[in-house]
Amino acid sequence: MRLSLHCRCFLVLWLLFGLGVANVGHADETCNSPYMSKLIKGQEDYLYVWTLGVPGLGDGWDKLVTLDVNPASKHYGKVIAQVSVGRRGEAHHVGFTDDRRFLWAGGLEDSRIYVFDVQSDPAKPKLVRTIGDFASRAGLVGPHTFYALPGRMLIGALSNNRDKGGRTGMALYSNDGKFLRTIAMPTANGGDGYGYDIAINPARNAMLTSSFTGYKNYMRDLGELMKDGAAIKQFGGTMVMWNLKSMQPAQIFEVPGAPLEIRWSLHEGDDWAITASALTSTLWLVKKNDAGQWQARSVGVIGDPAKIPLPVDISIAADGKALWVNTFMDGTTRRFDLSNPEAPKQTYAKHTGSQVNMVSQSWDGSRVYISSSLLAKWDKKGSDDEQFVKRFAWDGKELTETWKVDFSKEKLGRAHHMKLGAASAPAAQARAPVPVAVAVAVPAPAPATAQASLAAR
């Protein structure tokens, strides 16, 4: 990790703004785990939105909001349900279990995890379990990524329970909420110990993780953070390729500028993944070289890197030929042609809001959903602090807004992560093959010293 490069990126930001695998299973949103079953391949009925509470707005609590997104419904484009969790904990990301019966949701501030039943009545999810001891059991803070394994949930965290810095790990749970073990992010052989996203390619026995920053940074006001010379050095600059069967790090790639979301190409025969580094506005390709070794290299830029557009989310097309990229600072949604992943080309751009964060698309790519909030203390101020979910139609040439739900006007909060739902569960489909060690060895109980081992690093 080159801290000097990170430092320069953050200083520029302050000055400017002042502040899967091929054919193993398809999903409604192309970023879902390849182990998921009961997949939506037609018209989705619901959009679940994990929403940050805002003091004085409605009940002020974090909540799971359900939107009706089926054009045939009389409630199309409307809020039809909401489940508050009774507190604010910086609601951030969610993820389905492999059987799609439950949706796990986390809070980056209080490290609580909420499990919602989305099968019994998909239009009205129910909170059925709260896990309040994630930090004490796993030794981790800030549960971020919820990634389904067969009968298990792998949770990527952003921080640790000792000093709340950036060194972190992953926690493995059973689907019924039992903690199994902690897997530390590597700090040797070039590893910086940071974490963020998880993406698996079972056919290649490959798991990729990326890196962001710790609790002490992401819970600070962005303007304050930018003035702190020491703090702005504490951002990740690596990706890790793991041996999926052994859950051991195999290679560490230097990827400066906080690489965030990771997407494997889902096209049959492809064995590459792509990510975007937030601070350097760069697209990175992870692919084997001619010698058969995995490598990561920069293959394109997003907007004008000198202006720090801040790419925050990406969504890959089902055929691996295109990529949506949302950039938070300039409120722009860009589309890249990935026909040649080694030379992505921007083919389209549209200003979709004063600030935009998450982007999700239907399997056929004709429907695109965009949400607004990044982090409570990083969102923009005043009139630029728009909070919404928008639905766009994509005809191959133009994004056309079809409706918008104003989360401030509806007194809901800050709209963040989205997942699609169906009124009736589709038939179960074949999952990806299960690596032997994931099915047998990985769920072994964690040693009693799991938290101590993190503290000792």
MOTA-V213831 format. One record per run of one state. SS is the DSSP state (H for helix, E for strand, L for the rest). FROM is the first residue (numbers start at 0). TO is the last residue. Records with the same first field share a line. If there is no record, write none. Layout:
SS = FROM-TO + FROM-TO
//
This chain:
L = 0-1 + 17-44 + 52-61 + 68-76 + 84-89 + 96-100 + 107-111 + 117-124 + 131-132 + 138-138 + 149-150 + 160-167 + 174-177 + 184-196 + 204-204 + 209-211 + 213-213 + 218-220 + 227-229 + 233-233 + 235-236 + 243-246 + 254-257 + 264-271 + 277-280 + 288-292 + 301-303 + 307-309 + 316-320 + 327-330 + 337-339 + 343-343 + 351-357 + 361-365 + 371-380 + 384-386 + 394-397 + 406-412 + 421-434 + 439-448 + 456-456
H = 2-16 + 133-137 + 201-203 + 214-217 + 221-226 + 230-232 + 304-306 + 340-342 + 381-383 + 435-438 + 449-455
E = 45-51 + 62-67 + 77-83 + 90-95 + 101-106 + 112-116 + 125-130 + 139-148 + 151-159 + 168-173 + 178-183 + 197-200 + 205-208 + 212-212 + 234-234 + 237-242 + 247-253 + 258-263 + 272-276 + 281-287 + 293-300 + 310-315 + 321-326 + 331-336 + 344-350 + 358-360 + 366-370 + 387-393 + 398-405 + 413-420
//
